[in-house]
Amino acid sequence: MSTRTAPSPVVVKPPVPARADRLLALPPFLFNQIDDKKRAAIAAGKDVINLGVGDPDKPTPSFIIDALDKAARVPANHQYPDCYGTKAFLAAAARFMQARFGVKADPSRHLLALIGSKDGIAHLPMGLLNPGDESIVFAPAYPVYRSATILAGATANVIQTRGEDGWLPRFDDPALAQTARRAGCKLMWMNYPGNPTGAAASRETFDRAVQFAKEHRLVLASDLAYSEIYFDRPESVPSMWQSEGADLDTFPGIEFHSLSKTFNMTGWRIAFAVGHPDVIGALRQVKDNVDSGVFNAIQDAGVVALDRFNDPAIGAMREEYRVRRDLVVRGLRAIGCEVSEPRAGIFVWARCPIDPATGKPMDSWKFVGKLIDEAAVVTVPGAGFAESAASWVRVSLTRETGRISEAMDRLKRLT
């Protein structure tokens, strides 16, 4: 008697290529809708002034370019780079931290070279968080803090900040404390001077952040991308590591520094992190498996940049940003926007003017669309960053001063 084998069940697979579920969990990319409107305006023949993206318009200082030219001609630099950072670059980063902030860091234990600060920010949650763990993100915020948490399989708890608090966290907020007490909550992000708000935090704010992180056993991560773009005193932009109780060998924290904005080096992709050895070690281990480091010649140029962070060329750039900031603040106020003058950074953050139809501040998507359609000026809606910013707009200072002046003149002619 013959025995038949039951047929195997048919497994229906999704079509190839299929996206991982973690990608489906990511929020939509903020600039897609804006880019569509911008392209439509350009196709219609309009002279578009893009004040949306924060990419410096000035060239990299010549002394940095000369250093790269020299280093690129060294044959040894054409091989795989020193993955964690060359001794020279890490030593320069340590000198910068000492000279700028009075913070003494050991290049061999506290520092790590990065392929731009976004590299470190995006990979840190993979080294610290397990699936099901949680982070805290204060919004409005740079989107990568949230998306990096999601890509690590963890949950980002978005805590809204408010204009009346200067867009700074309220560490006495019971809801924040309740979130931080959860067993899986392990990481808290801060970004001051902030993107998009331009808010700057004082030493006292960081003191409270460090104390809060200690109390709730959190790793504190600070994104300090705009440390050298300040409009009054350098002390107005502190490092987390200047805070009371923030010792590099005992406090589980990490701070990200970028050469991109300070030295107009966005395309070069070089930055560094300074932090507790265990936190730096977790990020190093992730990077061991995902990249091979920064081109050594760029690191050599980075040494020159960091050692000359007080060069007159950097001071002149700060002054140029101050002129642009003042143009934008005056221009936005002239059309009814509420603007707090930023003390640092490359963005102006403004509440949209009153909508006559509602008597309330205009929705930021509607306002941004109006600026593109009627003035061919591109800005970024606050609603793309946070629920609490639905009536706010971000304006970048990284366009030629003459073009910014022209953009503000166009806004004055809006009906």
C-alpha positions as CSV (number, residue, x, y, z in Angstrom):
1,M,0.0,0.0,0.0
2,S,1.6,3.3,-1.1
3,T,2.0,6.2,1.4
4,R,1.6,9.7,0.2
5,T,3.6,12.5,1.7
6,A,1.4,15.5,2.5
7,P,2.4,18.5,0.5
8,S,4.3,21.2,2.3
9,P,2.3,24.3,3.1
10,V,2.8,27.1,0.6
11,V,4.6,30.0,2.2
12,V,3.7,33.3,0.7
13,K,6.6,35.7,0.9
14,P,6.4,39.4,0.3
15,P,7.8,40.6,-3.0
16,V,11.5,41.2,-3.2
17,P,12.9,43.7,-2.3
18,A,10.9,44.0,0.9
19,R,11.5,46.7,3.5
20,A,12.2,45.7,7.1
21,D,9.5,46.6,9.7
22,R,11.9,49.0,11.4
23,L,11.9,51.2,8.3
24,L,8.1,51.3,8.3
25,A,8.2,52.6,11.8
26,L,10.3,55.7,10.9
27,P,8.5,59.0,10.7
28,P,8.2,60.5,7.1
29,F,11.2,62.4,5.9
30,L,10.6,66.1,6.7
31,F,12.0,67.6,3.5
32,N,10.2,65.5,0.9
33,Q,7.0,67.7,0.7
34,I,9.1,70.9,0.8
35,D,11.4,69.6,-2.0
36,D,8.3,68.9,-4.1
37,K,7.1,72.5,-3.8
38,K,10.6,73.9,-4.3
39,R,11.0,71.9,-7.5
40,A,7.6,73.0,-8.8
41,A,8.6,76.7,-8.2
42,I,11.9,76.2,-10.0
43,A,10.1,74.5,-12.9
44,A,7.8,77.5,-13.1
45,G,10.8,79.7,-13.6
46,K,10.9,81.3,-10.2
47,D,14.2,82.4,-8.6
48,V,14.0,80.3,-5.4
49,I,16.0,81.3,-2.3
50,N,16.5,78.3,-0.2
51,L,16.6,79.1,3.5
52,G,15.6,75.6,4.5
53,V,18.8,73.5,4.8
54,G,21.5,74.3,7.2
55,D,24.5,73.8,4.9
56,P,27.2,76.6,5.1
57,D,27.6,78.6,1.9
58,K,31.1,79.8,2.6
59,P,34.1,77.7,1.5
60,T,36.3,75.8,4.0
61,P,39.1,78.1,5.2
62,S,42.2,77.9,2.9
63,F,44.5,76.8,5.8
64,I,42.4,73.7,6.2
65,I,42.3,73.0,2.4
66,D,46.1,73.4,2.3
67,A,46.6,70.9,5.1
68,L,44.4,68.4,3.3
69,D,46.4,68.9,0.0
70,K,49.6,68.2,1.8
71,A,48.2,65.2,3.7
72,A,46.6,63.7,0.6
73,R,50.0,63.4,-1.0
74,V,51.3,61.1,1.7
75,P,51.1,57.6,0.3
76,A,50.5,56.0,3.7
77,N,47.3,58.0,4.0
78,H,45.9,56.2,1.0
79,Q,45.5,52.9,3.0
80,Y,42.8,52.1,5.5
81,P,42.6,54.9,8.1
82,D,43.1,54.7,11.8
83,C,39.5,53.6,12.6
84,Y,39.1,55.2,16.0
85,G,41.0,58.4,15.1
86,T,44.7,59.1,14.5
87,K,46.8,59.9,17.5
88,A,47.3,63.4,16.1
89,F,43.5,64.0,15.6
90,L,42.5,62.7,19.0
91,A,45.2,64.8,20.6
92,A,44.0,67.9,18.8
93,A,40.4,67.1,20.0
94,A,41.7,66.9,23.5
95,R,43.5,70.2,23.2
96,F,40.3,71.8,21.8
97,M,38.3,70.5,24.8
98,Q,40.9,71.9,27.2
99,A,41.4,75.3,25.5
100,R,37.7,75.9,24.8
101,F,35.9,74.4,27.8
102,G,38.6,73.7,30.4
103,V,37.8,70.0,30.1
104,K,40.7,67.5,30.3
105,A,40.1,64.4,28.2
106,D,42.4,61.4,27.6
107,P,42.7,60.9,23.9
108,S,43.2,57.1,24.4
109,R,40.1,56.6,26.6
110,H,37.6,59.5,26.2
111,L,37.7,60.4,22.5
112,L,36.6,58.8,19.2
113,A,36.8,60.2,15.7
114,L,33.5,60.1,13.7
115,I,32.5,60.3,10.0
116,G,30.5,63.4,10.9
117,S,28.5,63.7,14.1
118,K,25.5,62.2,12.5
119,D,27.5,59.0,12.2
120,G,28.0,58.8,16.0
121,I,24.5,60.0,16.9
122,A,22.9,57.4,14.5
123,H,25.0,54.5,15.8
124,L,25.0,55.2,19.5
125,P,21.6,53.6,20.3
126,M,22.7,50.4,18.6
127,G,25.5,50.2,21.2
128,L,23.4,51.1,24.2
129,L,19.8,50.0,23.7
130,N,18.3,46.5,23.4
131,P,15.0,45.9,21.6
132,G,12.3,47.1,23.9
133,D,14.5,49.7,25.7
134,E,13.6,53.3,25.6
135,S,15.2,56.8,25.1
136,I,14.1,60.3,25.8
137,V,14.0,62.9,23.1
138,F,13.2,66.5,23.8
139,A,11.2,68.0,20.9
140,P,11.3,70.0,18.7
141,A,14.5,68.0,17.8
142,Y,16.9,66.9,15.1
143,P,15.0,63.9,13.7
144,V,18.0,61.5,14.0
145,Y,17.7,61.0,17.8
146,R,14.3,59.5,17.3
147,S,15.0,57.5,14.1
148,A,18.2,56.1,15.5
149,T,16.4,54.8,18.5
150,I,13.8,53.2,16.2
151,L,16.4,51.6,14.0
152,A,17.9,50.0,17.2
153,G,14.6,48.3,17.9
154,A,13.9,50.6,20.9
155,T,11.2,53.2,21.6
156,A,11.7,57.0,21.6
157,N,9.7,58.8,24.2
158,V,9.2,62.3,22.7
159,I,8.9,64.9,25.5
160,Q,7.5,68.3,24.2
161,T,9.3,71.5,25.2
162,R,7.5,74.8,25.1
163,G,8.3,78.3,23.9
164,E,7.4,79.8,27.3
165,D,10.2,77.7,28.7
166,G,12.7,78.8,26.1
167,W,12.4,75.4,24.5
168,L,14.4,73.9,27.4
169,P,13.5,70.8,29.3
170,R,11.6,71.0,32.6
171,F,13.4,68.5,34.8
172,D,10.7,69.0,37.5
173,D,8.0,67.7,35.1
174,P,6.3,64.6,36.7
175,A,5.6,63.1,33.3
176,L,9.3,63.3,32.4
177,A,10.3,61.7,35.7
178,Q,7.7,58.9,35.2
179,T,9.2,58.1,31.8
180,A,12.7,58.1,33.1
181,R,11.9,55.8,36.0
182,R,10.8,53.0,33.6
183,A,13.3,50.1,33.8
184,G,14.0,50.1,30.0
185,C,14.6,53.9,29.8
186,K,18.4,54.2,29.4
187,L,19.3,57.2,27.2
188,M,18.4,60.9,27.1
189,W,19.3,63.3,24.3
190,M,20.0,67.0,24.5
191,N,20.9,69.5,21.7
192,Y,21.8,73.0,22.7
193,P,22.3,75.3,20.8
194,G,19.3,73.5,19.2
195,N,18.1,72.5,15.8
196,P,15.5,73.7,15.0
197,T,14.8,76.2,17.8
198,G,18.2,77.9,18.2
199,A,17.7,77.7,21.9
200,A,20.9,77.8,24.0
201,A,21.3,76.1,27.4
202,S,23.2,77.5,30.3
203,R,25.6,75.7,32.6
204,E,22.8,75.5,35.1
205,T,20.6,73.7,32.6
206,F,23.3,71.1,32.0
207,D,23.8,70.9,35.8
208,R,20.2,69.9,36.2
209,A,20.3,67.5,33.2
210,V,23.4,65.7,34.7
211,Q,21.7,65.5,38.1
212,F,18.5,64.1,36.5
213,A,20.4,61.5,34.5
214,K,22.3,60.4,37.6
215,E,19.1,60.1,39.6
216,H,17.4,58.0,37.0
217,R,20.5,56.0,35.8
218,L,20.4,57.4,32.3
219,V,23.2,57.9,29.7
220,L,23.2,61.6,28.8
221,A,24.0,62.3,25.1
222,S,24.6,65.9,24.1
223,D,24.8,67.1,20.5
224,L,27.0,70.2,20.5
225,A,27.3,70.8,16.7
226,Y,27.2,74.6,16.9
227,S,29.5,75.3,19.8
228,E,31.6,77.9,18.0
229,I,28.7,79.8,16.4
230,Y,27.7,82.2,19.2
231,F,26.8,85.8,19.1
232,D,28.0,87.1,22.5
233,R,30.5,85.3,24.7
234,P,31.9,81.8,24.2
235,E,30.7,81.0,27.7
236,S,27.1,81.2,26.5
237,V,27.6,77.9,24.8
238,P,28.9,75.5,27.4
239,S,29.9,71.8,27.2
240,M,28.0,69.2,29.2
241,W,31.4,68.2,30.6
242,Q,31.7,71.5,32.4
243,S,28.7,70.7,34.5
244,E,28.8,69.9,38.2
245,G,29.1,66.2,38.7
246,A,30.0,65.5,35.0
247,D,33.3,63.7,35.4
248,L,34.5,61.8,32.3
249,D,35.5,58.8,34.3
250,T,32.4,58.4,36.5
251,F,29.5,59.9,34.7
252,P,27.9,57.9,31.8
253,G,27.7,60.6,29.2
254,I,28.8,61.4,25.7
255,E,29.0,64.7,23.7
256,F,29.2,65.0,20.0
257,H,31.3,67.8,18.4
258,S,31.3,68.5,14.7
259,L,33.8,70.3,12.4
260,S,31.0,70.8,9.8
261,K,29.5,74.1,10.8
262,T,32.4,75.7,12.7
263,F,34.8,75.3,9.8
264,N,32.4,75.0,6.8
265,M,33.3,71.3,6.4
266,T,29.9,69.6,6.0
267,G,31.0,67.6,3.0
268,W,34.3,66.5,4.6
269,R,32.5,64.3,7.2
270,I,34.6,64.6,10.3
271,A,33.7,65.0,13.9
272,F,34.5,63.5,17.3
273,A,32.8,62.3,20.5
274,V,34.0,62.8,24.0
275,G,32.7,60.7,26.8
276,H,32.9,58.1,29.5
277,P,35.1,55.2,28.4
278,D,32.3,52.6,28.6
279,V,30.0,54.8,26.4
280,I,32.8,55.6,24.0
281,G,33.6,51.8,23.9
282,A,30.0,50.8,23.0
283,L,30.0,53.3,20.1
284,R,33.5,52.1,19.0
285,Q,32.3,48.5,19.0
286,V,29.4,49.4,16.7
287,K,31.6,51.3,14.4
288,D,34.1,48.3,14.3
289,N,31.3,46.5,12.4
290,V,29.9,49.2,10.2
291,D,32.7,51.4,8.9
292,S,36.5,51.8,8.6
293,G,37.0,55.3,9.9
294,V,37.7,58.8,8.5
295,F,40.3,59.2,5.7
296,N,43.6,59.9,7.4
297,A,44.3,63.0,5.3
298,I,41.0,64.5,6.4
299,Q,42.0,63.8,10.0
300,D,45.3,65.6,9.4
301,A,43.4,68.6,8.1
302,G,41.1,68.3,11.1
303,V,44.1,68.7,13.4
304,V,44.9,72.1,11.8
305,A,41.2,73.1,12.0
306,L,40.8,72.3,15.7
307,D,44.1,73.9,16.7
308,R,43.0,77.1,14.9
309,F,39.4,77.3,16.2
310,N,40.1,80.8,17.3
311,D,41.5,81.9,14.0
312,P,40.3,85.3,12.7
313,A,38.6,83.6,9.8
314,I,36.3,81.8,12.2
315,G,35.6,85.0,14.1
316,A,34.8,86.7,10.8
317,M,32.3,83.9,10.0
318,R,30.6,84.4,13.3
319,E,30.2,88.1,12.6
320,E,28.7,87.3,9.2
321,Y,26.2,85.0,10.8
322,R,25.3,87.8,13.3
323,V,24.6,90.1,10.4
324,R,22.4,87.5,8.8
325,R,20.6,86.7,12.0
326,D,19.8,90.4,12.5
327,L,18.4,90.6,8.9
328,V,16.2,87.6,9.4
329,V,14.9,88.7,12.8
330,R,14.0,92.1,11.5
331,G,12.4,90.7,8.3
332,L,10.3,88.2,10.1
333,R,9.1,90.7,12.7
334,A,8.1,93.0,9.9
335,I,5.6,90.5,8.6
336,G,4.1,89.8,12.1
337,C,6.2,86.8,13.2
338,E,7.1,86.5,16.9
339,V,10.9,86.0,17.1
340,S,13.3,85.5,19.9
341,E,16.8,86.5,18.9
342,P,19.0,83.4,19.0
343,R,22.2,83.7,21.0
344,A,23.9,80.9,19.0
345,G,23.6,78.5,16.1
346,I,22.6,78.8,12.4
347,F,18.8,79.0,12.7
348,V,16.2,81.6,13.5
349,W,13.0,80.1,15.0
350,A,9.8,82.1,14.6
351,R,6.1,81.8,15.4
352,C,4.0,82.2,12.2
353,P,2.0,85.4,11.8
354,I,-1.7,85.6,12.8
355,D,-4.0,84.0,10.3
356,P,-6.9,86.5,9.7
357,A,-9.3,83.6,9.1
358,T,-8.8,82.1,12.6
359,G,-7.2,84.9,14.7
360,K,-4.5,82.4,15.7
361,P,-0.9,81.9,14.4
362,M,-0.9,80.4,11.0
363,D,-0.3,76.6,10.6
364,S,3.4,76.2,9.7
365,W,2.8,74.0,6.7
366,K,0.4,76.6,5.3
367,F,2.8,79.4,6.0
368,V,5.8,77.6,4.4
369,G,3.7,76.9,1.3
370,K,2.7,80.6,1.1
371,L,6.3,81.7,1.3
372,I,7.3,79.3,-1.5
373,D,4.3,80.1,-3.7
374,E,4.2,83.9,-3.3
375,A,7.9,84.8,-2.5
376,A,9.9,81.8,-3.8
377,V,11.5,81.6,-0.4
378,V,12.0,78.1,1.2
379,T,11.8,77.6,5.0
380,V,11.0,74.6,7.2
381,P,7.7,74.1,9.0
382,G,8.0,73.5,12.8
383,A,5.2,70.9,12.5
384,G,7.7,68.6,10.9
385,F,9.8,68.6,14.1
386,A,7.2,68.4,16.8
387,E,3.5,68.7,17.8
388,S,4.3,71.6,20.0
389,A,5.8,73.5,17.0
390,A,2.8,73.4,14.7
391,S,2.8,77.2,14.4
392,W,6.5,77.8,14.2
393,V,9.0,78.0,11.3
394,R,12.7,77.5,10.9
395,V,14.9,79.8,8.8
396,S,18.5,79.0,8.0
397,L,21.3,81.5,8.0
398,T,23.5,79.5,5.6
399,R,22.9,81.5,2.5
400,E,24.8,84.5,1.1
401,T,24.0,87.7,3.0
402,G,22.7,89.4,-0.1
403,R,20.3,86.6,-0.9
404,I,19.0,86.6,2.7
405,S,18.4,90.3,2.4
406,E,16.6,89.8,-0.8
407,A,14.5,87.1,0.7
408,M,13.4,89.4,3.6
409,D,12.5,92.1,1.1
410,R,10.3,89.6,-0.7
411,L,8.5,88.7,2.5
412,K,7.7,92.3,3.1
413,R,5.8,92.4,-0.2
414,L,3.5,89.5,0.8
415,T,-0.2,90.2,0.9
